[in-house]
Amino acid sequence: MVRCPTTGGPKKREIAKLKTSAKIAVLNGTWVSGLAAKTALNLQDYGFKITETANAPTREYQKSVIYDLSYGKEIKALETLQAAAQAELVYDSPSWLETYKNSLEHPDFILIIGTNSN
């Protein structure tokens, strides 16, 4: 059974597991303790490799969002992540994003969990 990445409960529809292991940094954009770690554990069931769990630079995210650092090279992984995390793709480029672009682990995606996820 496929589990919801944020709650661990059953999903209403099946989402296919990835054939590649796209890398994701999962950041908690809320004040709910442990939400990034819990989400990361559940995303691993979809085939994602988690590079980091941490708090987002700000903790006031209403909706979960995804930054695509693969720049479209991992489209199937992006679609799976959007469905699994119920998150939307955003196109802005905040200054803190440079840290991830230049890191050794260089994730393909950054998922920031918002309050709509808990």
Helices and strands as residue ranges (DSSP letters): E 23-28, H 35-43, G 44-46, E 49-55, E 65-68, H 75-85, E 88-89, H 97-101, E 109-113, G 115-117
